[in-house]
């Protein structure tokens, strides 16, 4: 599953951090779309908005803080994200900084 480099270190898959974070943000975007939908009853829209805010708060407290810790400890590396419909095939996010 993981390849070993010449120095003996295990090569982790590229995009190992960002795929999970992008998925989390895509889910939160769908929750926000439900909150913005005028055909949804007002109280449900307020509930979806509260869920969106809570998810976004947790994302920054947990996921972004974790990525910053990885950068500070030198674990994070350059990442290339797999192409998707939303991004071009050659997009490179560069270093996690």
Wavefront OBJ file of the C-alpha trace (Angstrom):
o trace
v 0.000 0.000 0.000
v 2.769 2.463 0.941
v 6.070 2.547 -0.883
v 9.394 2.700 0.911
v 11.824 5.371 -0.266
v 15.564 4.808 -0.732
v 16.260 6.341 2.687
v 14.017 3.724 4.336
v 11.183 6.162 5.092
v 7.668 5.131 4.169
v 6.222 7.260 1.363
v 2.686 8.284 2.337
v 0.126 8.877 -0.407
v 0.010 12.394 -1.780
v -3.168 14.261 -0.916
v -3.565 12.300 2.302
v -4.545 15.411 4.236
v -6.472 17.455 1.732
v -8.948 14.884 0.416
v -10.546 14.530 3.834
v -10.669 18.290 4.386
v -12.142 18.946 0.926
v -14.815 16.327 1.581
v -15.682 17.973 4.904
v -15.998 21.388 3.240
v -18.104 19.975 0.382
v -20.508 18.472 2.919
v -20.709 21.772 4.768
v -21.429 23.543 1.476
v -24.413 21.227 0.919
v -25.699 22.049 4.420
v -25.412 25.777 3.632
v -27.322 25.268 0.368
v -30.163 23.719 2.386
v -30.124 26.756 4.686
v -30.358 29.073 1.665
v -33.207 27.147 0.002
v -36.342 29.343 0.109
v -38.613 26.277 -0.217
v -37.342 24.959 3.150
v -39.405 26.092 6.167
v -37.821 28.974 8.074
v -37.155 27.055 11.301
v -35.426 24.233 9.394
v -33.339 26.809 7.508
v -32.235 28.297 10.831
v -31.346 24.792 12.042
v -29.261 24.101 8.910
v -27.518 27.440 9.378
v -26.661 26.545 12.978
v -25.287 23.173 11.807
v -23.221 24.928 9.121
v -21.760 27.382 11.649
v -20.962 24.622 14.134
v -19.313 22.462 11.444
v -17.226 25.363 10.164
v -16.135 26.253 13.693
v -15.115 22.656 14.364
v -13.323 22.465 11.008
v -11.068 25.379 11.927
v -10.542 24.275 15.524
v -9.710 20.656 14.656
v -8.707 20.214 11.017
v -6.921 23.503 10.306
v -5.183 23.386 13.680
v -4.068 19.825 12.902
v -2.682 20.864 9.533
v -0.817 23.755 11.156
v 0.663 21.333 13.710
v 1.819 19.057 10.879
v 3.477 22.015 9.170
v 5.165 23.103 12.395
v 6.531 19.600 13.032
v 7.634 19.127 9.431
v 5.225 16.257 8.699
v 3.339 18.115 5.962
v 4.805 17.953 2.474
v 3.971 19.310 -0.945
v 0.627 17.974 -2.064
v -0.954 17.465 -5.431
v -4.689 16.998 -5.241
v -6.359 14.504 -7.539
v -8.296 16.212 -10.337
v -12.012 16.633 -9.865
v -14.824 18.248 -11.770
v -14.395 21.438 -9.734
v -10.660 21.786 -10.373
v -8.432 21.585 -13.398
v -6.305 18.502 -13.957
v -3.037 20.383 -13.452
v -3.880 22.371 -10.326
v -1.190 22.218 -7.670
v -1.924 23.475 -4.182
v 1.769 23.773 -3.368
v 3.028 23.660 0.205
v 0.628 23.582 3.120
v 1.445 26.985 4.549
l 1 2 3 4 5 6 7 8 9 10 11 12 13 14 15 16 17 18 19 20 21 22 23 24 25 26 27 28 29 30 31 32 33 34 35 36 37 38 39 40 41 42 43 44 45 46 47 48 49 50 51 52 53 54 55 56 57 58 59 60 61 62 63 64 65 66 67 68 69 70 71 72 73 74 75 76 77 78 79 80 81 82 83 84 85 86 87 88 89 90 91 92 93 94 95 96 97
